[in-house]
């Protein structure tokens, strides 16, 4: 049984109790900052959903490249196809895993699809990073953090 002095632990984290939350220095928000934060949060979330949809759509089609007599088990490299540097590497991984090449009639379509979606995933990833940087900036400004405090925070993350 936990003593009344120690907060209970859930999932490795301490649960915050009201008496602890009341002591947190929560700054006053103005409507402009609140709107900026909401806009950037929505932008990051929207881009993340679009990125996941692109990643998932092609990943679901990769087993179609597997011959019917083989089990279409995807390696991590195939599951994360967008991290492969080029189509040749993707094709080599397909050959290695499925013991079969992408049919010649389909190669151009697969290459176009992979290159197009990889570029869009990179663009969305950059958009997410930009929105997150804006969110960080808004929060740092809200708490009036110094350059040293920001550097300390970012080095710990």
C-alpha positions as CSV (number, residue, x, y, z in Angstrom):
1,X,0.0,0.0,0.0
2,X,1.3,3.5,-0.9
3,X,1.7,6.0,1.8
4,X,-0.3,9.2,1.6
5,X,3.0,11.1,1.0
6,X,3.9,9.4,-2.3
7,X,1.8,9.8,-5.4
8,X,0.6,6.6,-7.0
9,X,2.6,5.3,-10.1
10,X,0.8,4.3,-13.3
11,X,2.7,2.9,-16.2
12,X,6.0,4.1,-14.8
13,X,4.9,7.8,-14.4
14,X,3.7,9.5,-11.3
15,X,0.0,10.4,-11.5
16,X,-0.5,14.2,-10.9
17,X,-2.7,15.1,-8.0
18,X,-4.7,18.3,-7.7
19,X,-2.4,19.7,-5.1
20,X,0.6,19.3,-7.4
21,X,-1.1,20.7,-10.5
22,X,-2.2,23.8,-8.6
23,X,1.4,24.7,-8.0
24,X,2.3,24.6,-11.7
25,X,3.1,28.0,-13.2
26,X,0.4,28.1,-15.9
27,X,0.7,31.4,-17.8
28,X,-2.2,33.5,-19.0
29,X,-3.0,32.9,-22.7
30,X,-4.3,35.6,-25.0
31,X,-6.6,34.6,-27.9
32,X,-3.9,35.2,-30.5
33,X,-1.5,32.7,-29.0
34,X,-4.3,30.2,-28.4
35,X,-5.3,30.5,-32.0
36,X,-1.7,30.2,-33.3
37,X,-1.2,27.1,-31.1
38,X,-4.5,25.5,-32.3
39,X,-3.6,26.3,-36.0
40,X,-0.1,24.7,-35.7
41,X,-1.5,21.7,-33.8
42,X,-4.1,21.1,-36.5
43,X,-1.5,21.5,-39.3
44,X,0.9,19.0,-37.6
45,X,-2.0,16.5,-37.0
46,X,-3.4,16.8,-40.5
47,X,0.1,16.3,-42.1
48,X,0.7,13.3,-39.9
49,X,-2.6,11.7,-40.9
50,X,-1.9,12.3,-44.6
51,X,1.6,10.9,-44.2
52,X,0.3,7.7,-42.4
53,X,-2.3,7.2,-45.1
54,X,0.4,7.3,-47.8
55,X,2.7,5.0,-45.9
56,X,-0.1,2.5,-45.2
57,X,-1.6,2.5,-48.7
58,X,1.6,1.4,-50.4
59,X,2.6,-1.0,-47.6
60,X,-0.8,-2.8,-48.0
61,X,0.0,-3.4,-51.7
62,X,3.5,-4.8,-51.2
63,X,2.2,-8.4,-50.4
64,X,0.7,-8.3,-53.9
65,X,4.3,-8.7,-55.2
66,X,4.7,-12.0,-53.4
67,X,4.2,-15.2,-55.5
68,X,1.0,-17.1,-54.4
69,X,3.0,-20.1,-53.2
70,X,5.1,-18.0,-50.7
71,X,4.1,-16.4,-47.4
72,X,4.0,-12.6,-47.9
73,X,5.9,-11.7,-44.7
74,X,7.2,-8.1,-44.8
75,X,10.5,-7.2,-43.4
76,X,10.9,-4.0,-41.4
77,X,12.6,-2.5,-44.5
78,X,9.5,-3.3,-46.6
79,X,7.2,-2.1,-43.9
80,X,9.1,1.2,-43.9
81,X,9.7,1.3,-47.6
82,X,9.8,5.2,-47.7
83,X,13.1,5.0,-45.7
84,X,14.8,3.1,-48.5
85,X,17.0,5.4,-50.6
86,X,15.7,4.5,-54.1
87,X,13.5,2.1,-56.1
88,X,16.5,-0.2,-56.9
89,X,16.9,-0.8,-53.1
90,X,13.2,-1.5,-52.8
91,X,13.3,-3.9,-55.7
92,X,16.3,-5.7,-54.3
93,X,14.5,-6.1,-50.9
94,X,11.4,-7.5,-52.7
95,X,13.6,-10.0,-54.5
96,X,15.4,-11.0,-51.3
97,X,12.2,-11.4,-49.2
98,X,9.8,-12.9,-51.8
99,X,12.4,-14.7,-53.9
100,X,10.8,-13.1,-57.0
101,X,11.3,-9.8,-58.9
102,X,8.6,-7.2,-59.5
103,X,7.0,-8.2,-62.9
104,X,8.5,-6.1,-65.7
105,X,5.1,-4.8,-66.7
106,X,4.5,-3.4,-63.2
107,X,8.0,-2.0,-62.5
108,X,7.4,1.4,-63.9
109,X,4.2,1.9,-62.1
110,X,5.7,0.8,-58.8
111,X,8.7,3.0,-59.3
112,X,6.5,6.0,-60.1
113,X,4.3,5.3,-57.1
114,X,7.2,4.9,-54.7
115,X,9.0,7.9,-55.9
116,X,5.9,10.1,-55.8
117,X,4.8,9.0,-52.4
118,X,8.3,9.1,-50.9
119,X,8.6,12.7,-52.0
120,X,5.2,13.6,-50.5
121,X,6.1,11.8,-47.3
122,X,9.3,13.8,-47.0
123,X,7.3,17.0,-47.7
124,X,4.8,16.1,-45.0
125,X,7.5,15.2,-42.5
126,X,9.1,18.6,-43.1
127,X,5.7,20.3,-42.6
128,X,5.2,18.4,-39.3
129,X,8.7,19.4,-38.1
130,X,8.0,23.0,-39.0
131,X,4.6,23.0,-37.2
132,X,6.2,21.4,-34.1
133,X,9.0,24.0,-34.1
134,X,6.3,26.7,-34.2
135,X,4.4,25.0,-31.3
136,X,7.7,24.9,-29.3
137,X,8.3,28.6,-30.1
138,X,4.8,29.6,-28.9
139,X,5.2,27.6,-25.7
140,X,8.7,28.9,-25.0
141,X,7.4,32.4,-25.5
142,X,4.4,31.7,-23.3
143,X,6.6,30.6,-20.4
144,X,9.1,33.4,-21.2
145,X,12.0,31.0,-21.4
146,X,15.6,32.2,-21.9
147,X,17.9,30.9,-24.6
148,X,19.7,28.8,-21.9
149,X,16.5,27.3,-20.6
150,X,15.4,26.4,-24.1
151,X,18.8,24.8,-24.9
152,X,18.5,22.8,-21.6
153,X,15.0,21.7,-22.5
154,X,15.9,20.7,-26.0
155,X,19.0,18.8,-25.0
156,X,16.9,16.7,-22.6
157,X,14.5,15.6,-25.3
